[in-house]
Amino acid sequence: MKKRDAGIWGTILLVILGILSIIFGTDLIEESGLNEDGSFGDNSGIPSQLPPISSDPLSQDWYEIYFTDPVCAPEDQRFGGVDEIIAESFSEAEVRVDIAAFELNLESIVNALIDLEERGIEVRVVTDEDNADESAINRLRRNGISVIEDKRSALMHNKFAVIDGRYVWVGSMNFTTNGSYCNNNNMLIFDSPRLAANYTAEMDEMYNEQQFGPDSPVNTPNEQLIIQGVEIENYFGPEKDIAPIIARTVARAQESILFMAFSFTDERVGEAILGRADSGVVVQGVFETVGSETTFSYYPPMRDAGLPNLEVRQDGNGRIMHHKIIIVDFETVIFGSFNFSENANRRNDENVMIVKDTTFANFFVEEFTAVWDEAAP
């Protein structure tokens, strides 16, 4: 597990924990979105060009970034990962912890949630129907924690948590042992009440109203905001048409586009990247190997584009390269639960953040470089 702890001065703390190897997990099958038609949607989800709202006069240390170190130890040797940091942060809650988890089997997280319930701290959990009968979920229920499932064929694919309406954990990592110890993932914690309000609103509609999928209301209170001078956009799908927003951000690239993609089949995002490559923008991308050569994947057309400034690779992790990250001009970072697929855009419950800041982006560039170097040329 690698940590990026950054304030306004860009303080960096790198923690590398060595871990050893285990069996391949099921996350790829659960999340795959390879059955895509690549059709175009309308642009109704593109937000108006309103100025961001200033917010959150907090301390300088307002975010921390963690990247997993997926060496994949045997189950009984999996410790010291980002899951333990998340669990520890839960233990400091005073009012409530919300967690929306596509899949949840981490003992550290389950124990922390049960401890909160026993202390009288409110705990709300939402998960995907396909994973609602896992032993960890049943254990939560036996200990008095109500767990809501989406009860539909599409995925409740979010991976986020909100602590006391102030702190937000968000990223690509499923709350599983494979997610934390075997797969390439990112998780970030933000100290921002206004950002937390967005995720609380999403949680309320799923947990209280049991509203999922495209029929969910568009009710994110702070889609555009500024924290410590940094511009942030925050969207939830499929009530919001996220793919065109990502495509538009990519289309603004002037120098470079770096990306790491677990699944990449969306035509709008793919064509936006190819269009910038045609214009001379340098493009480098890493695809998760499994599924990358299927019919709708953008790996073959990018690999075969014949452009000297465009290079893509298949990842070198024997398990899963699970990032969903795009870095534009070493300044703007797109990340979250959102795979670049039509299923993510039209059917699954997802979230995405777009952060514009060079210091913030530098940490993701470092992770990209590590994944790129490990990938097969």
Disulfide bonds with the S-S distance in Angstrom:
Cys72-Cys182 1.88
